[in-house]
Amino acid sequence: MSIVKAFGKYIIRNVESSDLENVYKMRKYVVSESDTVLSSEQEVTIEGMKSWIDSWKDNPKRLFLVVEFESEIIGQLWVWFLDNKAKLSHVAEFGLEIVKEHRGAGLGTELCQIAMEWAYENGAKRLQAETLEKNIPMRKILEKLGFELEGKMKSYFKYNGKYEDVVIYGKLFNE
């Protein structure tokens, strides 16, 4: 499914192979400036991003969107089904990243809504997301959109020698 959507001055669209360099730069920047991203700077490589884009862009059970602002990629959204086990094939999960200069513009909410729509339209009965307990902006978005706080994984995330808790949110789609 191809998605192209205007959101104010932003364009939200499917990732393309030609986006590799710009997606890599954006992700490297987000990882360097954010203390809520699970990857470290050393783990974000151009080869890894190429493999990620190649394996996601044509997979019907995965969605990889980028957000453009004035021809620059400033964010991304991933939605995927937990289809490696038949008993979990109804569950989708999502994650997103937005560069700090564009946070607070409503993009997080917009990307979450796209994730919800895509997951539902593709047969998900449940959509879930994890975020650091301290990531209040993301938690507020999830709660506003009807996600329920379901639990906490204690000392799940280690950043600069400090262990932090991750919270799990879920949303069920009624038939």
Secondary structure, DSSP 8 states (H G I E B T S, - for coil): ---EEEETTEEEEE--GGGHHHHHHHHHHHHHH-SS-SS-GGG--HHHHHHHHHHHTT-TTEEEEEEEETTEEEEEEEEEE-TTSGGGTTEEEEEEEE-GGGTTSSHHHHHHHHHHHHHHHTT-SEEEEEEETT-HHHHHHHHHTT-EEEEEEEEEEEETTEEEEEEEEEEE---
